[in-house]
């Protein structure tokens, strides 16, 4: 018995130094990631994009041996529209993510330029905040590395177009010369419109001036926001212009002079718009006519 006990003890004593050496050995080298961000420097106009640069750097002693997940939180209704260099973006409710391939060497930095699309409905002069996280299985910090960012929005910008017709093509109203017709003495409506081609929702006032064609007279209820300034003229004021890719319709009614004759074209109709969000443009003015049937 004593000999057997001594044999067991000798095995334990021999094995213990090796076990101790294994438990005190340093862990294998690992990648250690950090994130630095360069958000848009200038305010971003609602409806346009700003660039967020994401720098992921490996400060560890070893290259990454697996993919790194990068998660970009960007508050809706904005969206990460694309990336340069191209990567596959996976979208979720509050942002998107992409993966960096394995092999990011010690001291190496991966740079992505992400296009942050600010939705047209976004208010001007606000601060948008988010963060970017990097998750790498071999990093000692398994909680993910998080870096916040923020940028501001600029004033809204709209481009107004005016027209006189009831026709729409490809999602917006279009001019249709000769679209307005009526018999002598008839009352007809004039579907006039102001269209916002963006990129933002309009948030500033607009003014619209209307002159109806010769040998017509305004009749019926004055359109909303408008004041009659003469038998053939209206001045209209609206607290804001139309939304992005939408139109404000103004539909005055006129009586055609009974003395006109069939086939006669009544010129002189004009429509003009002005607003602080848009620079003066030929699109601000149109001429239109009524054809007597």
C-alpha positions in Angstrom: 0.0 0.0 0.0 2.8 2.4 0.9 4.5 1.7 -2.4 1.3 2.3 -4.4 0.7 5.6 -2.6 4.2 6.8 -3.4 3.7 5.9 -7.0 0.5 8.0 -7.3 2.1 10.9 -5.5 5.0 10.8 -7.9 2.7 11.0 -10.9 0.9 14.0 -9.4 4.2 15.8 -8.7 5.4 15.2 -12.2 2.2 16.4 -13.8 1.7 19.5 -11.6 4.6 21.6 -13.1 3.3 20.9 -16.6 -0.3 21.9 -15.6 1.0 25.0 -13.8 3.0 26.0 -16.9 0.0 25.6 -19.1 -2.3 27.7 -16.8 0.3 30.5 -16.5 1.0 30.6 -20.3 0.0 33.9 -21.9 -3.1 33.9 -24.2 -2.5 33.7 -27.9 -2.1 37.0 -29.7 -5.4 38.7 -30.6 -6.6 41.5 -32.8 -7.7 44.7 -30.9 -10.0 47.0 -32.9 -10.8 50.7 -32.5 -13.2 52.9 -34.4 -12.7 56.5 -35.5 -15.4 58.5 -37.3 -15.4 61.5 -39.6 -19.0 62.7 -39.8 -20.2 65.3 -42.4 -18.5 68.6 -41.7 -21.1 70.9 -43.3 -24.9 70.8 -42.5 -26.8 68.4 -44.8 -29.9 69.6 -46.7 -32.9 67.4 -46.0 -33.3 65.1 -49.1 -29.6 65.0 -49.7 -26.7 62.9 -48.4 -23.7 63.5 -46.1 -20.6 61.3 -45.9 -19.7 59.4 -42.8 -16.2 58.0 -42.9 -15.7 54.9 -40.7 -12.1 53.9 -39.8 -11.7 50.5 -38.2 -8.1 50.0 -37.0 -6.4 46.8 -35.7 -4.1 47.7 -32.8 -3.5 44.1 -31.7 -0.5 42.0 -32.3 -2.2 39.6 -34.7 -4.3 39.9 -37.8 -8.1 39.3 -37.6 -8.8 35.7 -38.2 -12.5 36.1 -38.8 -15.0 38.6 -40.2 -15.7 41.9 -38.3 -19.2 43.1 -38.1 -19.7 46.8 -38.3 -23.1 48.2 -37.2 -24.1 51.7 -38.1 -27.0 53.2 -36.2 -28.6 56.0 -38.2 -32.0 57.3 -37.0 -35.0 56.7 -39.4 -36.4 58.0 -41.7 -32.8 58.5 -42.9 -31.0 55.5 -44.4 -27.4 54.5 -45.2 -27.8 54.6 -49.0 -24.4 53.1 -50.1 -20.8 52.6 -49.3 -17.4 53.3 -51.0 -15.6 51.0 -51.4 -18.7 48.9 -52.1 -19.8 46.5 -49.4 -23.0 44.6 -48.8 -25.3 46.6 -46.5 -27.8 44.7 -44.4 -30.6 47.0 -43.2 -32.6 46.9 -40.0 -35.0 49.3 -38.3 -32.5 51.8 -36.9 -29.6 51.5 -39.3 -27.5 49.0 -41.3 -24.5 46.7 -41.0 -21.7 45.4 -43.1 -18.8 42.9 -42.7 -15.1 43.4 -43.0 -13.2 40.3 -44.2 -10.7 38.5 -42.1 -7.0 39.5 -42.5 -7.0 43.1 -41.1 -3.3 43.2 -40.2 -1.8 44.8 -37.1 -1.7 48.5 -37.6 -3.9 48.3 -40.7 -7.1 50.5 -41.1 -10.2 49.7 -43.1 -12.0 52.9 -44.3 -15.6 53.0 -45.6 -17.3 56.2 -46.9 -21.0 55.8 -46.1 -23.6 58.0 -47.7 -26.2 59.0 -45.1 -29.4 60.0 -46.8 -31.3 62.5 -44.8 -35.0 62.1 -45.6 -36.8 65.1 -47.3 -39.2 65.3 -44.4 -36.4 66.0 -41.8 -36.6 69.3 -40.1 -33.9 71.9 -40.7 -31.4 73.0 -38.1 -31.6 69.8 -36.1 -28.9 67.5 -34.7 -28.8 63.9 -35.9 -26.9 61.5 -33.6 -26.0 57.9 -34.0 -23.1 55.5 -33.3 -21.0 52.9 -35.0 -20.0 49.5 -33.4 -17.5 46.9 -34.3 -17.8 43.3 -33.2 -14.9 40.8 -33.7 -15.0 37.4 -32.1 -11.3 37.3 -31.4 -11.1 40.6 -29.7 -10.7 40.5 -25.9 -13.4 43.1 -25.6 -16.4 41.1 -26.6 -18.9 43.9 -25.9 -18.2 45.7 -29.2 -16.4 49.0 -29.6 -18.9 51.9 -29.9 -18.1 55.4 -31.2 -20.8 58.1 -31.4 -21.2 60.7 -34.1 -23.5 63.7 -34.9 -24.1 66.3 -37.5 -26.7 69.0 -38.2 -29.2 69.6 -41.0 -29.3 72.7 -43.1 -32.2 74.7 -44.2 -34.7 73.1 -46.5 -34.4 73.5 -50.3 -37.2 73.1 -52.8 -37.4 73.6 -56.5 -40.8 74.8 -57.7 -42.3 74.2 -61.1 -45.7 75.6 -62.3 -48.1 74.4 -64.8 -51.7 74.6 -66.1 -53.3 71.2 -66.9 -54.9 68.2 -65.3 -52.4 65.8 -66.8 -49.9 63.7 -64.8 -47.0 61.7 -66.2 -44.3 59.7 -64.3 -45.6 60.9 -61.0 -45.8 64.6 -61.6 -48.1 67.0 -63.4 -47.1 68.0 -67.0 -48.0 70.9 -69.3 -50.8 70.2 -71.8 -51.2 73.1 -74.2 -54.8 73.5 -75.3 -56.0 71.5 -72.3 -58.5 74.2 -71.3 -61.6 74.4 -73.4 -65.2 75.7 -73.1 -68.1 77.1 -75.0 -69.0 80.8 -75.2 -70.7 81.8 -71.9 -69.6 78.5 -70.1 -68.0 78.3 -66.7 -64.8 76.2 -66.6 -62.2 75.3 -64.0 -58.5 76.1 -64.5 -56.5 73.3 -62.8 -53.3 75.3 -62.0 -50.5 73.8 -59.9 -47.2 74.4 -58.2 -45.0 71.3 -58.0 -42.0 70.7 -55.7 -39.2 68.8 -57.4 -37.2 68.7 -54.1 -35.0 67.7 -52.6 -36.7 68.8 -49.4 -40.2 69.3 -48.2 -41.0 73.0 -48.3 -41.1 74.7 -44.9 -41.2 78.3 -46.0 -44.0 80.5 -47.4 -44.6 80.8 -51.2 -46.5 83.4 -53.2 -48.5 82.7 -56.4 -49.8 85.2 -58.9 -52.4 84.2 -61.4 -53.9 86.0 -64.4 -56.7 84.3 -66.3 -56.9 84.4 -70.1 -58.4 87.3 -72.0 -62.2 87.3 -72.4 -62.6 85.3 -69.2 -63.8 86.6 -65.8 -63.3 85.0 -62.4 -66.4 83.5 -60.9 -67.5 81.3 -57.9 -65.6 80.7 -54.7 -62.1 82.2 -54.5 -59.5 79.4 -54.1 -58.1 78.8 -50.7 -55.2 81.1 -49.8 -56.1 83.5 -52.7 -57.4 87.0 -52.9 -59.0 88.4 -56.1 -57.0 91.6 -57.1 -59.1 92.2 -60.3 -61.6 90.5 -62.6 -58.9 88.3 -64.0 -56.2 88.2 -61.3 -55.5 86.4 -58.1 -52.7 86.8 -55.5 -52.2 83.6 -53.3 -50.1 83.1 -50.3 -49.4 79.8 -48.5 -47.5 79.2 -45.2 -45.5 76.5 -46.9 -45.0 75.2 -50.4 -45.9 71.6 -51.4 -44.2 68.5 -50.1 -41.3 66.8 -52.0 -42.6 65.3 -55.2 -46.1 66.7 -54.6 -48.1 69.7 -55.9 -50.3 72.4 -54.5 -53.4 72.8 -56.7 -55.2 76.1 -57.3 -58.5 75.7 -59.2 -60.1 79.1 -60.0 -63.3 79.1 -62.1 -63.9 81.5 -64.9 -66.8 82.4 -67.2 -65.9 82.6 -70.9 -67.2 85.8 -72.6 -70.4 84.9 -74.5 -69.2 87.1 -77.4 -66.4 84.7 -78.2 -66.7 82.3 -81.1 -65.9 78.6 -81.6 -62.3 78.0 -82.5 -61.1 81.3 -80.9 -58.0 80.9 -78.7 -58.0 83.2 -75.6 -54.4 84.0 -74.6 -53.0 85.9 -71.7 -53.2 83.4 -68.9 -50.1 83.5 -66.6 -49.0 81.7 -63.5 -46.0 82.7 -61.4 -44.6 81.5 -58.1 -41.8 82.7 -55.7 -40.3 81.3 -52.5 -37.2 81.8 -50.5 -36.2 78.1 -50.8 -35.7 78.3 -54.5 -33.6 80.5 -56.8 -35.4 82.3 -59.6 -35.9 80.0 -62.5 -37.8 79.7 -65.8 -39.8 77.0 -64.1 -41.4 79.7 -61.9 -43.5 81.0 -64.8 -45.9 79.6 -67.4 -48.4 80.9 -70.0 -51.6 79.2 -70.8 -54.7 79.8 -72.9 -58.4 78.7 -73.2 -59.8 77.4 -76.5 -63.4 78.2 -77.3 -65.4 75.2 -78.5 
